[in-house]
Amino acid sequence: MTDPHDIILRPLITEQATSAWEEKVYTFEVARKANKVEIRKAVEAIFGVQVKSVRTSHVRGKLRRQGKNQGYTRSWKKARVTLTEASKPIEILI
């Protein structure tokens, strides 16, 4: 089994993501090859919580220009994890 920290790369701290914390929905950047089952097990192992559901999406890189040069930002995978009602909340900013 792989290390859970190789699957969950970092939490996403955005305005939309932090407003969902009240409903026990947390957003993470995850490994691109990770599936929903692996993400669920990794979150449960790292934070000691019970996961209700996992939603994933691929975020495509955007075209960026600087002067005459242009390129794409990297593509990555995002997971929105919903916890059960009985589960304790995740303390991300500690």
Secondary structure as UniProt FT lines:
FT   HELIX           4..7
FT   STRAND          8..11
FT   HELIX           15..19
FT   HELIX           20..23
FT   STRAND          25..30
FT   TURN            32..33
FT   HELIX           36..47
FT   STRAND          51..59
FT   STRAND          63..66
FT   TURN            67..68
FT   STRAND          69..72
FT   STRAND          76..83
FT   TURN            85..86
FT   TURN            92..93
//
